[in-house]
Amino acid sequence: MFTDPELATLFAQIAKLDVEASGGRVIACSGAQLSATATAGGLAVGDACLVAVRGIPAAGRDLLAEVVRTEPGRVVLAPYGEPRGIATGSPVRRTGDALELRPHAGWTGRVVDALGQPLDGRGPLSPGPRAAEVMATPPPAFRRGGLGRRLTLGVRALDLFVPCCEGQRLGVFAGSGVGKSSLVSMIARQARADAIVVGLIGERGREVHEFVHQALGAEGLARSVVVVATSDAPAMLRRRAAHVTMAIAESLRDEGLRVLCLFDSLTRFAAALRELRLAAGEPPSARGYPPGVFNELARLVERAGPAGSAGSITGVFTVLVDGDDMEEPVADAVRGLLDGHVVLDRRLADKGRFPAVDVLRSLSRAAPGCYAAGERALVVQARELLAAHADMAELIQLGAYRAGSSPALDRAIALVPGIERVLAQDLDEPGGGSCPFALLNNVLGDAGGAP
């Protein structure tokens, strides 16, 4: 029998135990994944674990990993870093709160990594009152509200021809080097939102530095939270950074803010998912993408949108189109998930017209409700002129068209150069408010085409 003092000591020791900790030992390491022993009920898919690193000073602390597959007697883990120093027999233990994320509005102006740790050298981040669910499920359909009022993005081509409402989800589709990141930076600096969350997933380190310090600038950064996972980061970090971006946006939305979430890019997020799911044994399907990739893409995108009486998350997601092929699997799947798409055209970029938005191939499903009285008729008229000019562009360039043959085409030839000047916009040039519609109205009312 125990005496009272002995029982008190025993209970004190039990209270100090980490009841969340359980695990096994590493039995194999292949770089992209680890295999470890596991007892029944010990580890589950999604559990965060710490794997002991052996004898390499450069490796530093224990390696963080996540369980991605379970089998009888063993589990498969995806590491959040390079598995240097991991050996057969290295202990694996589950950790209950190592990945807890507590964002709040005070995080604006900061740059963080996939684990919510600061990258800007400005000291630690204060935790918010509530833990955010990083891998949260999207809100139920019947708990969502409708789209809100028009959100001015500050880019004339978008505000005119691809208008966006609060809670809408837009995709920016383009090949490499056509100006996706530049367009995102323009929106970040000029959009009229309460707070902005930027996810830079799979970007080069140099581009991240340029985006934060030059494109975004001090003014844009002051109201933004930037989440970064560069292209050299392990696939697990790139995947988690995407979900952390949405979790921070959801936290700010729950504080009643109108949040703009800028995500660059969904394609690199999908590439990280493909790497992880292939390593976990899921069979490939369309162009090597396992079916689970598209399921997770849908879950991520669906987290944006209106949320009843609370705030809203307006999402702008970039998609890197492989070989300018708009029918490749990721672009095709994402286009069906979003409420509109913006297509950037390499030919326009080659001509030096930026942003290189092809307004005839771009579409906003919220457009009818976004325009004020008279604005929609103005935009429809401009679209008709651009379409007429595009249909006869080859004849016009060859000089085969005779002036006077078609009054409608004569008007298009006269006015399209002015419309193009309205669409062109420098990175730091303001373009919000009613200014774009006034400029367009001046062009369409001037037979000479000068804005």
C-alpha positions in Angstrom: 0.0 0.0 0.0 1.1 3.5 -0.7 1.2 6.2 1.9 -0.4 9.6 1.3 2.9 11.3 0.6 3.9 8.5 -1.8 0.6 8.8 -3.7 1.0 12.6 -4.0 4.5 12.1 -5.4 3.3 9.5 -7.9 0.4 11.7 -9.1 2.8 14.6 -9.5 5.1 12.5 -11.7 2.1 11.3 -13.8 1.0 14.9 -14.3 4.4 15.7 -15.8 4.2 12.9 -18.4 3.4 13.9 -22.0 0.2 11.9 -22.5 0.2 12.8 -26.2 3.6 11.2 -26.8 3.7 7.8 -28.4 5.3 6.4 -31.4 7.9 3.8 -32.5 11.3 3.6 -34.2 12.5 4.2 -37.7 12.9 1.0 -39.7 13.6 2.5 -43.2 14.5 5.9 -44.7 14.2 6.6 -48.4 14.6 10.4 -48.4 11.1 11.3 -49.4 9.6 9.3 -46.6 10.3 7.4 -43.4 8.9 4.1 -42.2 8.6 3.4 -38.5 7.2 0.8 -36.2 3.8 1.5 -34.6 1.6 -0.2 -32.1 -2.1 -0.5 -32.5 -3.8 2.8 -31.9 -0.4 4.5 -31.5 -0.1 6.8 -34.5 -2.8 8.0 -37.0 -2.7 9.7 -40.4 -2.1 13.4 -39.8 -0.2 13.0 -36.5 2.8 15.3 -36.1 5.9 13.4 -34.9 9.5 14.2 -33.9 12.2 11.9 -35.1 15.5 11.8 -33.2 18.5 13.1 -35.3 21.7 11.3 -34.6 25.2 12.8 -34.3 25.2 15.5 -37.1 25.7 19.0 -35.6 24.4 20.6 -38.8 21.1 18.8 -38.5 20.4 20.5 -35.2 17.2 19.5 -33.4 14.8 16.6 -34.0 13.2 16.3 -37.4 9.5 17.1 -37.7 7.5 14.7 -39.8 3.8 13.8 -40.4 2.1 10.4 -40.7 0.8 10.0 -44.2 0.0 6.3 -44.3 -0.6 3.5 -41.8 -0.1 -0.2 -42.3 -0.2 -3.2 -39.9 2.7 -2.7 -37.6 4.2 0.3 -39.3 3.5 3.9 -40.4 4.9 6.0 -43.2 5.9 9.6 -42.4 6.7 12.5 -44.7 9.5 14.7 -43.2 9.3 18.5 -43.0 13.1 18.7 -43.6 16.1 16.9 -44.9 16.4 13.5 -43.1 20.1 13.9 -42.4 21.1 12.1 -39.2 18.1 9.7 -39.3 19.2 6.1 -38.7 17.5 2.8 -38.3 16.2 2.6 -34.8 15.9 6.4 -34.3 13.0 7.0 -31.9 9.8 8.5 -33.2 7.3 10.2 -30.9 4.1 11.9 -31.4 3.9 15.5 -30.3 0.6 17.1 -29.3 1.1 20.8 -29.9 4.3 21.3 -31.9 2.3 22.5 -35.0 -0.2 24.6 -33.2 -1.0 27.9 -35.0 -2.6 30.9 -33.3 -2.8 33.8 -35.8 -4.6 37.1 -35.2 -4.8 40.5 -36.8 -1.6 41.6 -35.0 0.3 39.4 -37.5 -0.2 41.9 -40.3 3.1 43.2 -41.6 4.9 40.0 -40.9 6.5 37.2 -43.0 6.1 33.7 -41.7 7.0 30.1 -42.7 4.9 27.0 -43.0 5.1 26.4 -39.3 4.0 30.0 -38.4 7.5 31.0 -37.4 8.8 34.5 -38.3 11.2 34.9 -41.2 11.6 38.6 -41.2 14.0 38.9 -38.3 11.6 41.2 -36.3 11.2 39.0 -33.3 8.7 36.4 -32.2 5.0 36.6 -33.0 2.4 36.9 -30.3 -0.1 34.1 -30.2 -3.8 34.7 -30.7 -6.5 33.7 -28.3 -7.6 30.6 -30.3 -5.7 27.9 -32.2 -6.5 27.8 -35.9 -7.3 24.5 -37.6 -4.6 24.3 -40.3 -6.3 21.5 -42.2 -9.8 22.8 -41.7 -12.7 21.5 -43.8 -14.6 24.1 -45.9 -17.8 25.6 -44.5 -21.0 23.7 -45.3 -22.8 25.0 -48.3 -25.9 26.2 -46.5 -23.9 28.1 -43.9 -22.4 30.3 -46.6 -23.7 33.7 -47.5 -23.9 35.2 -51.0 -21.2 37.2 -52.6 -20.8 40.7 -51.2 -20.3 44.1 -52.8 -17.8 44.8 -55.5 -14.2 44.7 -54.4 -12.0 47.1 -56.2 -8.7 45.3 -57.1 -7.0 48.4 -58.4 -6.1 46.9 -61.8 -8.1 48.5 -64.6 -8.3 45.4 -66.8 -9.8 43.4 -64.0 -12.1 46.1 -62.5 -13.5 46.7 -66.0 -13.8 43.3 -67.6 -13.3 40.7 -64.8 -15.0 42.4 -61.8 -14.7 40.7 -58.4 -17.1 40.7 -55.5 -16.3 40.1 -51.9 -16.1 36.3 -51.3 -15.4 35.5 -54.9 -12.6 33.2 -56.1 -10.6 34.2 -59.2 -7.9 32.3 -61.0 -5.0 33.9 -62.9 -3.9 31.5 -65.6 -0.6 32.0 -67.5 2.6 30.4 -68.7 5.9 31.2 -67.1 7.3 34.8 -67.4 4.0 36.4 -68.5 3.4 38.5 -65.4 1.4 36.5 -62.8 3.5 37.6 -59.9 3.5 41.2 -61.0 -0.3 41.1 -61.3 -0.6 39.7 -57.8 1.7 42.4 -56.5 -0.4 45.1 -58.1 -3.5 43.7 -56.5 -1.8 43.4 -53.1 -0.8 47.1 -53.2 -4.0 48.6 -54.5 -7.0 46.3 -53.6 -9.5 47.8 -51.1 -9.6 45.0 -48.5 -9.3 45.2 -44.7 -6.4 42.6 -44.6 -4.4 40.6 -47.1 -2.9 37.2 -46.7 -0.3 36.2 -49.3 0.8 32.6 -49.8 4.1 32.3 -51.8 4.2 28.5 -52.5 7.2 27.1 -54.4 8.6 30.4 -55.4 12.3 31.0 -55.9 14.0 32.7 -52.9 15.1 35.7 -54.9 11.5 36.2 -56.1 10.2 36.1 -52.6 12.6 38.8 -51.5 11.7 41.0 -54.5 8.0 40.5 -53.9 8.1 41.4 -50.2 10.5 44.4 -50.4 9.9 45.8 -53.9 6.6 44.7 -55.4 4.6 44.7 -52.1 6.6 47.5 -50.5 6.2 48.9 -47.0 2.7 50.1 -47.6 1.4 46.8 -48.9 3.2 44.8 -46.3 1.8 46.8 -43.5 -1.7 45.3 -44.0 -0.5 41.9 -45.2 0.6 38.5 -43.7 3.0 36.7 -46.1 3.4 32.9 -45.8 6.5 31.5 -47.6 7.6 28.1 -48.6 10.3 28.4 -51.3 10.9 25.9 -54.2 13.7 24.2 -52.3 11.5 23.4 -49.3 10.4 19.8 -48.8 7.0 18.9 -50.2 5.4 18.7 -46.8 6.4 22.3 -46.0 5.0 23.5 -49.3 1.8 21.7 -48.7 1.5 22.9 -45.2 2.3 26.5 -46.2 -0.7 26.5 -48.5 -3.1 25.4 -45.7 -1.5 27.8 -43.2 -2.2 30.6 -45.7 -5.9 29.7 -45.7 -5.9 29.1 -41.9 -4.6 32.7 -41.3 -7.1 34.1 -43.7 -9.9 32.2 -41.9 -8.8 33.6 -38.6 -8.8 37.2 -39.8 -12.2 36.5 -41.5 -13.6 35.3 -38.1 -12.6 38.6 -36.6 -15.0 40.3 -39.0 -12.5 41.5 -41.6 -12.9 41.5 -45.4 -9.8 39.4 -46.3 -8.1 39.1 -49.7 -6.1 35.9 -50.0 -3.5 36.0 -52.8 -2.1 32.5 -53.5 0.9 32.0 -55.8 0.7 29.3 -57.0 -1.8 26.4 -57.0 0.3 24.6 -59.6 3.3 24.3 -57.3 0.9 23.3 -54.4 -0.4 20.5 -56.7 3.2 19.5 -57.5 3.9 19.1 -53.8 0.8 17.0 -53.4 1.7 14.8 -56.3 5.2 14.2 -54.8 3.7 13.2 -51.4 0.9 11.0 -52.7 3.1 9.1 -55.1 5.6 8.5 -52.3 2.7 7.3 -50.2 1.8 4.7 -52.8 -1.2 6.3 -54.4 -1.5 5.3 -58.1 -1.0 8.1 -60.7 -3.8 9.1 -63.2 -3.9 12.2 -65.4 -0.3 13.2 -66.4 1.0 11.5 -63.2 -1.3 13.3 -60.8 -3.0 10.9 -58.3 -6.8 11.5 -57.8 -6.2 12.7 -54.2 -4.4 15.8 -55.6 -7.6 17.1 -57.1 -9.6 16.3 -54.0 -7.2 18.4 -51.8 -7.2 21.2 -54.4 -10.9 21.4 -54.1 -10.8 21.4 -50.3 -8.3 24.2 -50.2 -10.1 26.4 -52.7 -13.5 25.9 -51.1 -12.1 27.3 -47.8 -12.3 30.8 -49.4 -15.6 32.6 -49.9 -18.3 34.3 -47.9 -19.1 33.0 -44.4 -22.5 34.1 -43.4 -22.7 37.1 -41.1 -18.9 37.1 -40.4 -16.3 38.5 -42.8 -15.3 37.1 -46.1 -12.3 35.6 -47.9 -11.8 36.8 -51.5 -9.4 34.5 -53.2 -7.0 35.1 -56.1 -5.2 32.0 -57.1 -2.5 31.8 -59.8 -2.1 28.8 -62.0 1.1 28.1 -63.9 -0.1 26.7 -67.2 2.3 24.1 -68.5 3.3 25.0 -72.1 0.5 27.6 -72.3 -1.9 24.6 -72.4 -5.1 25.7 -70.8 -6.4 22.1 -70.9 -3.6 20.5 -68.8 -5.0 18.7 -65.7 -4.4 21.3 -62.9 -5.6 24.2 -65.0 -8.7 22.3 -66.2 -9.6 21.2 -62.7 -9.1 24.5 -61.0 -11.0 26.4 -63.7 -14.1 24.4 -62.7 -13.6 25.2 -59.0 -13.4 28.9 -59.3 -15.9 31.8 -59.8 -13.9 33.3 -62.6 -10.7 33.2 -64.5 -8.1 35.7 -65.8 -6.1 34.6 -68.7 -2.7 36.2 -69.4 -1.6 36.1 -73.0 2.1 35.7 -73.9 1.5 37.6 -77.2 0.3 40.6 -75.3 3.3 40.4 -73.0 5.6 40.1 -76.0 4.1 43.4 -77.3 4.9 45.1 -74.0 1.3 45.5 -72.8 1.2 44.8 -69.1 -0.8 43.4 -67.4 -1.2 41.0 -70.3 -4.8 40.2 -69.5 -6.7 38.8 -72.5 -10.1 40.2 -71.7 -11.9 38.2 -74.4 -10.8 34.9 -72.8 -11.3 36.1 -69.2 -14.5 35.7 -67.3 -16.1 36.7 -64.0 -19.2 34.7 -63.0 -20.2 37.5 -60.7 -20.0 40.1 -63.5 -23.8 40.9 -63.9 -24.2 41.8 -60.2 -20.9 43.7 -60.0 -21.7 46.6 -62.4 -23.4 49.8 -61.5 -26.0 51.3 -63.8 -24.6 52.0 -67.2 -21.2 50.3 -66.5 -22.2 46.9 -68.0 -23.4 48.4 -71.3 -20.1 50.3 -71.5 -18.1 47.1 -71.0 -20.2 45.0 -73.4 -19.6 47.7 -76.1 -15.9 47.6 -75.5 -15.9 43.8 -75.7 -17.7 43.8 -79.0 -15.1 46.2 -80.4 -12.2 44.1 -79.2 -13.8 41.0 -80.6 -14.5 42.5 -84.0 -10.9 43.8 -84.2 -9.5 40.4 -83.1 -11.5 38.5 -85.7 -10.1 40.7 -88.6 -6.6 41.2 -87.1 -4.8 39.3 -89.8 -6.5 41.2 -92.6 -5.8 44.5 -90.9 -2.1 43.7 -90.4 -1.7 42.6 -94.0 -3.4 45.8 -95.2 -6.1 43.7 -97.0 -9.0 45.5 -95.3 -10.4 48.4 -97.2 -11.7 51.2 -95.0 -15.4 51.7 -95.4 -16.2 48.1 -96.1 -17.7 47.7 -92.6 -18.7 50.6 -90.4 -18.5 48.4 -87.3 -15.0 47.3 -88.1 -14.0 50.9 -89.0 -15.1 52.0 -85.5 -13.2 49.1 -83.9 -10.0 50.0 -85.8 -10.4 53.6 -84.6 -11.2 52.8 -80.9 -9.3 49.6 -80.0 -5.9 51.4 -79.6 -7.5 53.7 -77.0 -9.0 50.7 -75.2 -5.6 49.1 -75.1 -4.1 52.2 -73.6 -6.8 52.0 -70.8 -5.9 48.4 -70.2 -2.1 49.0 -69.9 -1.0 50.0 -66.4 2.3 50.4 -64.7 3.0 48.4 -61.5 2.7 51.5 -59.2 0.0 53.3 -61.2 -3.3 53.7 -59.3 -6.3 52.4 -61.1 -9.1 52.0 -58.6 -12.5 53.7 -58.1 -14.6 54.9 -61.0 -11.5 56.0 -62.9 -11.4 53.0 -65.3 -15.0 53.5 -66.4 -14.5 57.2 -66.9 -11.5 56.5 -69.1 -13.3 53.8 -71.1 -16.3 56.1 -71.5 -14.0 58.8 -72.9 -12.5 56.4 -75.4 -15.9 55.0 -76.6 -17.2 58.5 -77.0 -14.3 59.7 -79.1 -14.2 58.6 -82.7 -10.5 59.3 -82.7 -9.8 56.7 -80.0 -7.7 58.8 -77.7 -8.4 58.4 -74.0 
